[in-house]
Amino acid sequence: MSTSQSRRKFIRNTVAVSAGVCIAKSSTAVAHPATTIVDKTASRIPKAVTEWPVWDETEENALLNVLNSGTWGRTGGGPRCAEFEAAFSKRLQAKYCVATSSGTTALLTALGALNIGPGDEVILPPYTFVATFNVVTNSYALPVFVDSDPHSFQIDPTKIAAAATPATKLLLPVHIGGYSADMDAINTVAKQHSLQVIEDACQAPLAEYRGTPVGTQGIGGCFSFQSSKNLNCGEGGALTTSDEAFFHKCYNFHTPGGGKPAASVGRGSNFRLTEFQAALLVAQFTRFERQSNERNTNAIYLTKLLSEIPGIAPAKLTNGCTRSAYHLYMLRYDKQHFADLPRAKFLAELNRLGVGASSGYGTLNTTPHVKALATNQHYVR
């Protein structure tokens, strides 16, 4: 048996905890959260190692403490939201944090605080979860897609300037899969065109760009704690910033009536996190660093192995990305190197072995949901 065939067999029989593979349509990419590489014999994979989230009496006690306190919401004076915000902002090296009900509402809060609205344009990549698009249209601004780099899956910064117009107000790069976008190049374009930058870091807590956590490279960063995420509480999110005025506007936007001084844009909503969710996050935070280190170690090891197989190309880290969060392990699958294994069969086999696999997000700009914007009466001019 050849070396490449042996390695292919190894890949077929190697899985990781909390597996979730996604393969993109263009030459295909595979992604999967690499938490713990386990037994190479698929038939001996313990069921427990593929379950997510991980929890124990720490989370159970945290929830019971909130229940018994009788203070279940932030407005009742509960301490858990503030406790999590302090811990999260400190770990991400940001001065401020606003906990929100989801990653989507964190993004909506950021756009609302910047007063993004009708007539404004927001640049974003097409290879992302639909929520990135939705927060732009929910602000009644116009989303403008800039293509992604096929090797990193991140927005291609060399194409941003050509898409910018006088109506462009915001760059919304996405650290898709937990890998960092090229923030130096993005911020250079932003500065040249006097644009703000909000990082969609919903999949990327603890990813780093030039040794600094993502979510701190623009005026703000947004994170998700939805049930599949590396740090999760079922649903939840957060916005980080080191800009005090922006923090005040975000805080006031996410809660009715605000409360911070001189910081209203005349818009707002109710996007508060509950004390139950915050308590779960504080509990999950106790093991988050260790889990993140395991993901990173396993992903580096997996990349070394996969890079030696013709037809398998792990996603490249962008210039400046010093650490990925590896929410997804992304790679390109070139079917030309696997004549007897088309993509659909490859995906089916991975799923059979317990590695949750999919074809990725696809091209968001071609979906019926996005195309419907062309006939929306509020956008047609």
C-alpha positions as CSV (number, residue, x, y, z in Angstrom):
1,M,0.0,0.0,0.0
2,S,1.3,3.4,-0.9
3,T,2.1,6.1,1.7
4,S,-0.8,8.3,0.5
5,Q,-3.2,5.4,0.6
6,S,-2.1,4.5,4.2
7,R,-2.7,8.1,5.3
8,R,-6.1,8.2,3.7
9,K,-7.0,5.1,5.7
10,F,-5.7,6.8,8.8
11,I,-7.9,9.9,8.1
12,R,-11.0,7.6,7.6
13,N,-10.4,6.2,11.0
14,T,-9.5,9.3,12.9
15,V,-12.2,11.5,14.6
16,A,-12.3,14.3,17.0
17,V,-14.6,15.3,19.7
18,S,-17.6,17.6,18.9
19,A,-17.0,16.9,15.2
20,G,-18.6,19.2,12.7
21,V,-17.2,19.1,9.3
22,C,-18.2,21.5,6.5
23,I,-17.1,21.3,2.9
24,A,-17.4,24.4,0.8
25,K,-18.7,24.1,-2.8
26,S,-15.7,25.6,-4.5
27,S,-13.2,22.7,-4.7
28,T,-14.6,22.0,-1.3
29,A,-13.5,22.6,2.2
30,V,-13.9,20.6,5.3
31,A,-14.3,22.1,8.7
32,H,-14.5,20.6,12.1
33,P,-14.0,21.5,15.8
34,A,-10.8,19.7,16.9
35,T,-11.1,19.2,20.6
36,T,-9.6,15.7,21.3
37,I,-8.2,13.2,18.8
38,V,-9.4,9.8,20.0
39,D,-9.0,6.1,19.2
40,K,-8.1,5.5,15.5
41,T,-10.5,2.5,15.4
42,A,-13.9,3.9,14.5
43,S,-15.8,1.0,16.1
44,R,-14.2,1.9,19.5
45,I,-15.1,5.6,19.6
46,P,-16.8,6.3,23.0
47,K,-20.1,8.0,22.5
48,A,-19.3,10.5,25.2
49,V,-16.3,12.1,23.4
50,T,-18.5,13.2,20.5
51,E,-21.0,15.0,22.7
52,W,-21.1,18.8,23.0
53,P,-21.3,20.8,25.2
54,V,-19.1,19.4,28.0
55,W,-20.6,20.1,31.5
56,D,-20.7,18.8,35.0
57,E,-21.8,19.9,38.5
58,T,-20.1,23.3,37.9
59,E,-22.9,24.3,35.5
60,E,-25.6,22.6,37.5
61,N,-24.7,24.5,40.6
62,A,-24.4,27.7,38.7
63,L,-27.9,27.4,37.4
64,L,-29.4,26.4,40.7
65,N,-27.7,29.3,42.4
66,V,-29.4,31.7,40.0
67,L,-32.7,29.9,40.4
68,N,-32.6,30.1,44.2
69,S,-31.4,33.7,44.2
70,G,-34.7,34.8,42.7
71,T,-32.8,37.3,40.5
72,W,-32.9,35.9,37.0
73,G,-32.4,39.0,34.9
74,R,-29.7,41.7,34.6
75,T,-32.1,44.4,35.5
76,G,-32.8,42.8,38.9
77,G,-29.3,43.6,40.1
78,G,-27.9,40.1,39.4
79,P,-24.1,39.9,39.4
80,R,-23.5,37.2,36.8
81,C,-23.7,39.2,33.6
82,A,-21.2,41.8,35.0
83,E,-19.0,39.0,36.3
84,F,-18.8,37.4,32.9
85,E,-18.3,40.7,31.1
86,A,-15.4,41.5,33.3
87,A,-13.7,38.1,32.8
88,F,-14.3,38.0,29.0
89,S,-13.1,41.5,28.4
90,K,-10.0,40.9,30.5
91,R,-9.1,37.7,28.6
92,L,-9.6,39.4,25.3
93,Q,-7.5,42.4,26.3
94,A,-10.4,44.8,25.7
95,K,-11.5,47.5,28.2
96,Y,-15.2,46.9,27.9
97,C,-17.7,44.1,27.1
98,V,-21.5,44.1,26.6
99,A,-23.2,40.7,27.0
100,T,-26.1,40.2,24.6
101,S,-28.7,37.6,23.9
102,S,-26.9,36.2,20.8
103,G,-24.1,36.8,18.4
104,T,-26.6,38.2,16.0
105,T,-27.8,40.8,18.6
106,A,-24.2,41.7,19.4
107,L,-23.8,42.6,15.7
108,L,-27.1,44.4,15.6
109,T,-26.0,46.4,18.7
110,A,-22.7,47.3,17.1
111,L,-24.4,48.5,13.9
112,G,-27.1,50.3,15.8
113,A,-24.5,52.1,18.0
114,L,-22.7,53.2,14.8
115,N,-26.1,54.4,13.5
116,I,-25.8,52.3,10.3
117,G,-29.0,52.8,8.4
118,P,-30.8,53.5,5.2
119,G,-28.5,54.7,2.4
120,D,-25.4,53.2,4.1
121,E,-23.4,50.4,2.6
122,V,-21.6,47.7,4.6
123,I,-18.9,45.5,3.0
124,L,-18.9,41.8,4.1
125,P,-17.7,38.5,2.7
126,P,-20.1,36.0,0.9
127,Y,-18.6,33.0,2.7
128,T,-20.3,33.4,6.1
129,F,-23.3,32.4,8.2
130,V,-26.4,34.3,7.0
131,A,-26.6,36.3,10.3
132,T,-23.8,38.6,9.0
133,F,-26.0,39.5,6.1
134,N,-29.2,39.7,8.2
135,V,-27.8,42.3,10.6
136,V,-27.1,44.6,7.7
137,T,-30.5,44.4,6.1
138,N,-32.2,44.6,9.5
139,S,-30.4,47.9,9.8
140,Y,-31.9,48.8,6.4
141,A,-28.4,49.3,5.0
142,L,-27.1,47.7,1.8
143,P,-24.8,44.7,2.0
144,V,-22.0,44.7,-0.5
145,F,-20.2,41.4,-1.0
146,V,-16.4,41.2,-1.4
147,D,-15.1,37.8,-2.5
148,S,-13.3,35.5,-0.1
149,D,-9.8,34.2,-0.6
150,P,-10.0,30.6,-1.8
151,H,-7.1,29.4,0.3
152,S,-8.0,31.0,3.7
153,F,-11.8,31.4,3.2
154,Q,-11.5,34.9,4.7
155,I,-12.5,38.1,2.9
156,D,-9.9,39.1,0.3
157,P,-8.6,42.5,1.5
158,T,-7.1,43.3,-2.0
159,K,-10.7,43.5,-3.4
160,I,-12.2,45.8,-0.7
161,A,-11.1,49.2,-2.0
162,A,-12.7,48.5,-5.4
163,A,-16.1,47.8,-3.7
164,A,-16.0,51.0,-1.5
165,T,-18.2,53.9,-2.5
166,P,-19.0,57.3,-0.9
167,A,-22.0,55.4,0.7
168,T,-19.8,52.8,2.4
169,K,-19.8,53.3,6.1
170,L,-18.5,50.0,7.6
171,L,-16.3,47.0,6.9
172,L,-17.6,43.8,8.5
173,P,-14.9,41.1,8.1
174,V,-15.8,37.7,9.4
175,H,-13.3,35.4,11.2
176,I,-15.0,32.4,9.6
177,G,-14.3,29.0,11.2
178,G,-12.4,30.7,14.0
179,Y,-9.5,31.7,11.7
180,S,-8.5,35.4,11.6
181,A,-9.0,37.6,8.6
182,D,-6.1,39.8,7.5
183,M,-6.8,42.7,9.8
184,D,-3.7,44.7,9.0
185,A,-4.7,44.9,5.3
186,I,-8.4,45.5,6.2
187,N,-7.6,48.3,8.6
188,T,-5.3,49.9,6.0
189,V,-8.2,50.1,3.6
190,A,-10.5,51.3,6.4
191,K,-8.1,54.1,7.2
192,Q,-7.7,55.1,3.6
193,H,-11.5,55.4,3.2
194,S,-12.4,56.7,6.7
195,L,-14.4,53.6,7.5
196,Q,-15.2,51.9,10.8
197,V,-14.4,48.2,11.3
198,I,-16.5,45.7,13.3
199,E,-15.2,42.2,13.5
200,D,-17.7,39.4,13.3
201,A,-15.7,37.1,15.6
202,C,-18.7,35.0,16.5
203,Q,-16.8,31.8,15.7
204,A,-13.4,33.0,16.9
205,P,-13.1,33.6,20.7
206,L,-9.4,33.2,21.6
207,A,-8.2,33.4,18.0
208,E,-5.3,35.7,17.7
209,Y,-4.0,38.2,15.2
210,R,-0.3,39.1,15.7
211,G,-0.6,37.7,19.2
212,T,-3.6,39.8,20.2
213,P,-7.1,38.3,20.5
214,V,-9.4,39.0,17.6
215,G,-12.3,41.3,18.4
216,T,-9.9,44.1,19.4
217,Q,-8.6,45.1,15.9
218,G,-11.4,47.4,15.0
219,I,-13.8,49.6,17.0
220,G,-15.6,46.5,18.2
221,G,-15.8,42.7,18.0
222,C,-18.8,40.5,18.2
223,F,-19.0,36.9,19.6
224,S,-21.5,34.1,19.8
225,F,-22.2,31.7,22.6
226,Q,-24.8,29.6,20.7
227,S,-24.8,25.9,21.6
228,S,-22.4,24.7,18.9
229,K,-19.8,27.4,19.8
230,N,-16.5,26.8,21.6
231,L,-17.8,28.8,24.6
232,N,-21.5,28.4,24.9
233,C,-24.6,28.8,27.0
234,G,-27.2,27.7,24.4
235,E,-27.7,31.2,23.1
236,G,-25.9,34.3,23.9
237,G,-23.3,36.8,22.7
238,A,-21.0,39.6,23.5
239,L,-19.5,42.8,22.1
240,T,-16.0,43.9,23.1
241,T,-14.4,47.3,22.6
242,S,-11.8,49.6,24.1
243,D,-13.6,52.8,22.9
244,E,-15.5,54.2,25.9
245,A,-17.9,56.3,23.9
246,F,-18.8,53.3,21.7
247,F,-19.2,51.1,24.7
248,H,-21.7,53.5,26.2
249,K,-23.7,53.6,22.9
250,C,-23.7,49.8,22.7
251,Y,-24.8,49.4,26.3
252,N,-27.6,51.9,25.8
253,F,-28.6,50.3,22.5
254,H,-28.9,46.8,24.0
255,T,-31.1,47.7,27.0
256,P,-34.3,49.8,27.0
257,G,-33.7,53.2,28.5
258,G,-29.9,52.9,28.4
259,G,-28.3,54.2,31.5
260,K,-24.9,55.3,30.2
261,P,-24.3,59.1,29.9
262,A,-24.8,61.1,26.7
263,A,-24.6,58.0,24.5
264,S,-27.9,57.6,22.6
265,V,-28.3,57.6,18.8
266,G,-32.1,57.6,19.2
267,R,-32.3,53.9,18.5
268,G,-32.3,50.9,20.8
269,S,-33.7,47.5,21.6
270,N,-33.7,44.8,24.3
271,F,-30.8,42.4,23.7
272,R,-29.9,41.6,27.3
273,L,-28.3,38.3,28.4
274,T,-30.1,36.6,31.3
275,E,-28.4,35.7,34.6
276,F,-28.9,32.0,33.8
277,Q,-27.0,32.3,30.6
278,A,-24.3,34.4,32.2
279,A,-23.9,31.8,35.0
280,L,-23.4,29.1,32.4
281,L,-20.8,31.1,30.7
282,V,-18.9,31.7,33.9
283,A,-19.0,28.0,34.5
284,Q,-17.9,27.1,31.0
285,F,-15.1,29.7,31.2
286,T,-13.4,27.5,33.9
287,R,-12.5,24.9,31.2
288,F,-12.4,27.2,28.1
289,E,-8.7,27.8,28.1
290,R,-7.8,24.1,28.3
291,Q,-10.3,23.2,25.6
292,S,-8.9,25.9,23.4
293,N,-5.4,24.7,23.8
294,E,-6.5,21.2,23.0
295,R,-8.2,22.3,19.8
296,N,-5.1,24.2,18.8
297,T,-2.7,21.4,19.5
298,N,-4.9,18.8,17.6
299,A,-5.5,21.1,14.7
300,I,-1.8,21.7,14.2
301,Y,-1.2,18.0,14.3
302,L,-4.1,17.3,11.9
303,T,-2.8,20.0,9.5
304,K,0.6,18.3,9.3
305,L,-0.9,15.0,8.4
306,L,-3.5,16.3,5.9
307,S,-1.0,18.5,4.2
308,E,0.9,15.4,3.0
309,I,-2.1,14.0,1.2
310,P,-2.5,15.1,-2.5
311,G,-6.0,16.6,-3.0
312,I,-6.4,17.7,0.7
313,A,-5.5,21.4,1.4
314,P,-6.1,22.6,4.9
315,A,-7.2,26.3,5.1
316,K,-4.2,28.6,5.3
317,L,-3.9,31.0,8.1
318,T,-3.9,34.6,6.8
319,N,-0.9,36.9,7.1
320,G,-0.8,37.8,10.8
321,C,-3.1,35.1,12.1
322,T,-1.0,33.6,14.9
323,R,-3.7,31.4,16.3
324,S,-7.1,30.1,15.1
325,A,-9.9,29.2,17.5
326,Y,-10.6,26.2,15.2
327,H,-14.4,26.4,15.7
328,L,-14.3,24.6,12.4
329,Y,-11.4,22.8,10.8
330,M,-11.6,23.9,7.2
331,L,-10.0,22.3,4.2
332,R,-10.4,22.0,0.5
333,Y,-11.2,18.7,-1.1
334,D,-10.1,18.3,-4.7
335,K,-12.1,15.4,-6.2
336,Q,-9.7,15.1,-9.1
337,H,-7.3,13.4,-6.7
338,F,-10.0,11.0,-5.6
339,A,-11.5,9.5,-8.7
340,D,-13.3,6.8,-6.7
341,L,-14.4,9.1,-3.9
342,P,-16.6,12.0,-5.0
343,R,-17.4,14.7,-2.5
344,A,-20.8,13.3,-1.5
345,K,-19.4,9.9,-0.8
346,F,-16.5,11.4,1.1
347,L,-18.9,13.4,3.3
348,A,-21.1,10.3,3.8
349,E,-18.2,8.3,5.0
350,L,-17.0,10.9,7.4
351,N,-20.5,11.1,8.9
352,R,-20.7,7.3,9.1
353,L,-17.5,7.4,11.2
354,G,-18.9,10.0,13.6
355,V,-17.2,13.0,12.1
356,G,-20.1,15.4,11.4
357,A,-19.5,16.7,7.9
358,S,-21.2,19.2,5.6
359,S,-20.5,21.1,2.4
360,G,-20.0,24.4,4.2
361,Y,-21.9,27.7,3.9
362,G,-21.8,27.8,0.2
363,T,-22.1,31.1,-1.7
364,L,-24.4,33.2,0.4
365,N,-24.8,35.9,-2.4
366,T,-26.5,33.4,-4.7
367,T,-29.1,32.1,-2.2
368,P,-32.9,32.8,-2.6
369,H,-32.8,34.7,0.8
370,V,-30.2,37.2,-0.4
371,K,-31.6,37.5,-4.0
372,A,-35.0,38.4,-2.5
373,L,-33.5,41.7,-1.4
374,A,-33.6,42.8,-5.1
375,T,-37.4,42.8,-5.0
376,N,-37.8,44.1,-1.4
377,Q,-39.8,47.3,-1.7
378,H,-37.6,49.1,0.9
379,Y,-34.5,48.5,-1.2
380,V,-35.8,48.8,-4.8
381,R,-35.1,52.3,-6.1
